[in-house]
């Protein structure tokens, strides 16, 4: 029988440092000399094993994005977001091609409602021994209203969001266009943190290998809708066209 749940180790979880909300907590990613189990480093970007592997039956790694604890995709240089995405995708695909996992997750948490515990900007690459995330994904998850299109990549606003309201998709069909994908992700991070809602300071990036495409879903995070928590019913806003028009006005 296919695995349907991941098990979270509460004993390890209680030991994790919390610096997203409690800014007095010392940041473990700023103390570079104390980092252990480093897998690879490229300038300020460091790929290492997760010191607090709370998910059982997984291989948990972290990609520290920058040496700036207050940094974020929305404010990095264009050169840095492109290098960062290339590094992350390379390591993600390395784990996928190893054949050691049923599937491999690649995602980012930012802000207090994103599910992350450490403020310092980072992404996570997690090999799942028995769980295949693709069984929970469908083509309609990535359908949407066009915001912008470049050669081999497009940016859309979801018409069938997975969890609800506003979700943005960046769909890459030609892999040499990865730098343009990074540019779109930066625009969406900036849009969410500066224009969606004054209270919105959290978002996630989720990456998917879907057919021959690489897809990133960008999700602003608020308190989760009770209809989704209790019944699995996503909701979609009735002003998607207005949102697309405003993004185009500001960025394109």
C-alpha positions in Angstrom: 0.0 0.0 0.0 1.3 3.4 -0.9 2.3 5.7 2.0 -0.4 8.3 2.7 1.2 10.3 5.5 4.6 11.5 6.7 5.4 11.1 10.4 6.7 14.1 12.2 9.2 13.5 15.1 7.8 15.6 17.9 10.9 15.0 20.1 13.2 16.5 17.5 10.7 19.2 16.6 10.8 20.6 20.2 14.5 21.2 19.9 14.3 23.3 16.7 15.4 26.9 17.1 12.6 29.5 16.4 13.7 32.8 14.9 10.8 33.6 12.6 8.8 35.1 15.5 11.3 35.3 18.3 14.0 37.5 16.8 16.1 37.2 20.0 16.9 33.6 19.2 20.5 33.2 17.9 20.4 32.3 14.2 22.1 29.0 13.5 22.7 29.9 9.8 24.6 33.1 10.6 27.2 31.1 12.5 28.8 29.6 9.4 31.8 28.2 11.3 29.5 26.1 13.4 27.6 24.5 10.5 28.0 20.7 10.2 27.4 18.2 7.5 27.9 20.7 4.7 27.4 19.0 1.3 28.4 21.8 -1.0 29.1 25.6 -0.8 29.0 28.1 -3.7 29.8 31.6 -2.3 27.2 32.5 0.2 25.0 29.6 -0.8 25.4 26.5 1.4 23.8 23.1 0.9 23.9 21.0 4.1 22.0 18.3 6.0 19.2 19.4 8.1 20.3 19.4 11.8 16.7 18.7 12.9 15.3 16.0 10.6 11.7 16.0 11.9 10.3 14.0 9.1 10.8 10.2 9.5 11.8 8.1 6.5 13.2 11.1 4.7 16.6 12.6 3.7 16.3 16.2 4.8 18.6 18.9 3.5 18.7 22.7 3.6 19.9 25.3 1.1 21.0 28.5 2.9 20.3 31.2 0.3 22.5 34.0 1.5 24.7 35.3 4.2 22.2 38.1 4.8 19.9 37.0 7.6 17.3 39.7 6.5 17.6 38.8 2.8 14.8 37.5 0.6 14.0 36.6 -3.0 12.2 39.9 -3.3 15.3 42.0 -2.7 18.2 39.9 -4.0 20.1 40.9 -7.1 18.8 39.4 -10.3 22.2 37.6 -10.7 21.8 36.0 -7.2 18.2 34.7 -7.7 19.3 33.1 -11.0 22.4 31.5 -9.4 20.3 30.4 -6.4 17.6 28.7 -8.5 20.2 27.0 -10.7 21.9 25.6 -7.6 18.7 24.4 -6.0 17.3 22.8 -9.1 20.7 21.1 -9.7 20.7 19.5 -6.2 17.0 18.6 -6.4 17.5 16.8 -9.7 20.6 15.1 -8.3 18.6 13.5 -5.5 15.8 12.6 -7.9 18.2 10.9 -10.4 19.9 8.9 -7.6 17.0 6.5 -7.5 17.1 6.4 -3.7 13.7 8.0 -3.2 10.1 7.6 -4.2 10.1 11.4 -4.9 12.0 14.5 -3.8 10.5 17.8 -2.5 11.9 21.2 -3.2 10.3 24.1 -1.5 10.8 27.4 0.4 9.1 28.9 3.5 9.2 32.6 4.2 7.4 34.4 7.1 5.5 33.4 10.2 2.5 31.7 8.4 4.7 29.7 5.9 5.4 26.8 8.2 9.1 27.7 8.7 10.9 28.2 12.0 14.1 30.0 11.0 14.0 33.5 9.6 17.4 33.3 7.8 16.4 32.8 4.1 16.7 29.1 3.1 15.1 26.5 0.9 14.6 22.8 1.6 15.3 19.7 -0.5 13.8 16.5 1.0 14.0 13.0 -0.3 11.0 10.9 0.5 11.8 7.2 1.0 8.3 5.9 0.4 6.0 8.8 -0.4 5.4 10.0 -4.0 4.1 13.6 -3.9 3.1 13.4 -7.6 0.1 11.2 -6.7 -1.4 14.3 -5.0 -0.9 16.6 -8.1 -3.0 17.0 -11.2 -2.7 19.1 -14.4 -5.4 21.6 -13.4 -3.3 22.6 -10.4 -1.1 24.6 -12.8 -3.9 26.1 -15.1 -4.3 29.8 -14.8 -4.8 33.3 -16.3 -1.8 34.5 -18.2 0.2 37.2 -16.5 3.3 37.1 -18.7 5.0 34.8 -21.2 8.5 34.6 -22.4 10.2 32.0 -24.6 9.8 28.6 -22.9 8.3 29.9 -19.7 5.0 31.5 -18.5 3.6 33.1 -15.4 0.0 32.6 -14.5 -2.6 33.2 -11.7 -4.3 29.9 -10.8 -7.9 29.3 -11.8 -7.9 26.0 -9.8 -5.8 26.7 -6.7 -4.8 23.7 -4.7 -5.5 25.3 -1.3 -7.4 28.4 -2.1 -7.8 32.0 -3.2 -4.6 33.2 -4.9 -1.8 31.0 -6.2 0.7 31.8 -8.9 2.3 29.4 -11.3 5.6 29.6 -13.2 5.7 26.9 -15.8 9.0 26.1 -17.5 8.9 24.1 -20.7 12.4 24.8 -22.0 15.0 24.1 -19.3 17.6 26.5 -20.6 15.1 29.3 -19.7 15.7 28.7 -16.0 17.0 32.3 -15.5 13.7 33.7 -16.7 11.9 31.5 -14.2 14.0 33.0 -11.4 13.1 36.5 -12.6 9.3 35.6 -12.4 9.7 34.1 -9.0 11.4 37.3 -7.8 8.6 39.4 -9.2 6.0 37.3 -7.5 7.8 37.3 -4.1 8.0 41.1 -4.3 4.3 41.4 -5.4 3.2 39.3 -2.4 5.2 41.1 0.2 4.5 44.6 -1.1 1.1 44.7 -2.8 -1.2 41.8 -2.0 -2.1 42.9 1.6 -0.3 44.8 4.3 -0.7 41.9 6.6 0.8 39.4 4.1 4.4 38.8 5.0 4.5 35.1 4.3 4.7 32.9 1.2 5.9 29.5 -0.1 7.6 28.3 -3.2 6.7 24.7 -4.2 8.5 23.1 -7.1 7.2 20.1 -9.1 8.5 17.9 -11.9 5.4 17.5 -14.0 5.6 15.6 -17.3 8.5 17.3 -19.1 8.0 20.6 -17.3 9.4 22.2 -14.2 6.7 24.1 -12.3 6.9 26.5 -9.4 3.8 27.4 -7.4 4.0 30.6 -5.4 1.5 30.8 -2.6 0.8 33.9 -0.3 0.2 32.5 3.2 -2.5 33.6 5.7 -4.4 31.7 8.3 -5.7 28.6 6.3 -9.3 28.6 5.4 -11.5 26.4 7.6 -13.3 25.0 4.6 -9.9 23.7 3.3 -8.8 22.4 6.7 -12.1 20.7 7.5 -13.4 19.6 4.2 -10.5 19.9 1.6 -12.6 22.5 -0.3 -10.3 25.1 -2.1 -11.8 28.5 -2.8 -10.9 30.8 -5.6 -11.3 34.6 -5.6 -13.8 36.3 -8.0 -11.4 39.1 -9.1 -8.6 37.2 -10.8 -8.7 39.4 -13.9 -8.2 42.5 -11.7 -5.2 40.9 -10.0 -3.6 40.0 -13.3 -4.1 43.5 -14.6 -2.5 45.0 -11.5 0.5 42.8 -11.7 0.9 43.6 -15.4 0.7 47.3 -14.6 3.3 47.2 -11.9 5.9 44.8 -13.4 5.3 44.4 -17.1 
